[in-house]
């Protein structure tokens, strides 16, 4: 069952046609370049850098950003549907696009015109790969109390500290480093856009993760790294505001990835259940299994609708933080359930690597953790309701 294409009703005919063409191209690239390679790259644990570069050259790394810097001026609603398509074929690639898009946000939203002209075209075109360094070993979700520190020394900031759980660590060309340039709390945090080749930026060995083997995650140690002062994004003390704004949009990216992963798992399980026969009939015709996939399809449709609703609010310039938290929470929980049920549909066959559903199930788990755990999302939503 292919994902449903929902174009924003506000698009004029020519813009709608462009968006439709983008989605068609995403589907073609996903089928030809992603699906056939996923198992091999995941088995070898190799990051598909050239595939990401190809996506950038095809216009898929700058979809929601300005065409003035090489983006595509696409609504977030369209961008999220592209992520869903990519994730339904290979989650690691969709996650890479989502993280890279997140890494472009500080520069695109708070950068000076000179900074944008200098770095954004190569980021949006895929020649440079970005990473987002917010979490730390002692405080993943407690971003306001991060301890990585930067002091201004002449024309550069000297940065010391350790960042943790950094996607693209060791393969990124640039790192957004959130660090303390002032006093305690959120108001003392700033954002630096650092070249990965900077002396003193030291990616550590990769973490041995449960899933997403093709996506490198590691700590990044900052040992006296001198980052030029002209790489400060926004003003000193604006880092926390930048980080939270980026996470709101990033949570929608993860929600879309979750919807795509769940769709891929459900499609595979349904295909298997139509072919597999027991007791003289297809197993999908047994009510117990039929109800299971019916529930999965319904939950998936609800997750997609919630995610696109939040995207429409963002596109309309309306507040969407709570809706982003709800979408991330619900869609990733649905992905965990749907992928688990997909393994169940295949029975013993679902537990072996001959079928991709066991990988889908392992991959779904991390989506409940990244961009703020689902417990954090519940706290965000509950506090909003309490106000």
C-alpha positions, 0 to 999 in steps of 0.5 A: 500500500503506497503512502498517500500523497497529500499536497497543501491546498494552498499551492497554486497549480504550478507549485502543486505540479512541482511538488508532485514531481518532487514526490515522484522523483523521491519515489523513483530514487528510493526504489532504485538507489535506496531499497536495493542497497539498504541491506548491504550497507546496514550489514557492513555498517557503512555510511552511504555518503555518496547516496546522500550527496546524490540526494543533495544534487537532486534537490532533496537536502534543501526542500524547506529552505530558500531557493536563494541559497539553493533550496527548493521553497517547498512547504514542510508538508511536502518535505515530510512526505519526501522523508516518509518515502525515503524512510519506507525504503531505508530509514538510515538515509531518511534519518540522515536527511532529517538530521542534515536538515536540522543542522541547516536550521541555525544557519538558515534561520539565524545566520547573517547574509554573509554566513548564508551565502558562504555555507548554505549553498554547499549544505543544501546541495549536498557537498557539505554534510552537517551535524547537530551537537547539543546533547552531552554525556551527563545531560541529554534532555537537560539542554539548558544546563549543558557544560561545554564551554567556549571563551572568546580569545581574540578572533576565535572561540576556544571550545572545551567539552564533550558532546554525545550521541552525535549523528554523523560524528566522524563523517560530517563536514560541519558541526553546530556546537551548542556551548556556554559562552555566558552564565548559567542556564539557557541565557548563557548558551550560544551556537557555533558553526564549526568546520569539522577539520578544526584542530581540537574537534575529535570524533570518538569511536562509533557507538555500537547501536541496536539498529541504524548500523549505517548511521554513525553515532559517537561522542565528539570531544572538543579539546581547545578547539579554536572556532573563528568568531565569525562562525557564531550563529545569532548573537551570544546567548541565543543558542538555546532559542536556536536549539529549541526552534530546530528541535520543533521542526526536527521532531516533525522530521522524526515523526515522518521517518517513523510513519515511513518506517511503519509503512514499509514494515506494514507493506512487507508484512501484508505482502508476505501474508498474501503469499503465505498459506496455512490450512489451505488459505492465505494467512491474511484471511485469518481474522486474527491476523487480518484484524492485526494489520487492520489496526496497524493501517488505522494507527498509521493513517492517524500518525500520518494525519497528526504529523501533516497537521503539525506541518500545516501549522508550521507552514501557515506560520502558526504555533506548532510546538505542542503539535510537533511533540504530539506527532513525534510521540504518537508516530514513533510509538505507532512505528514501534508497535507496527514493526513489532506486529510485522515481525509477528505476522511473519512468525519465525521468519520475521525473527531472522535477517532474511526478511527486513522486518527484524531490522525495521523493529530494531530501527523503530526503537531509536525513534522513541528516543532521539529529538527528545525521548517520548517521556520528554514529549509527554512532559512538554504536552502535559505542561502545556495543558497545565497552563 
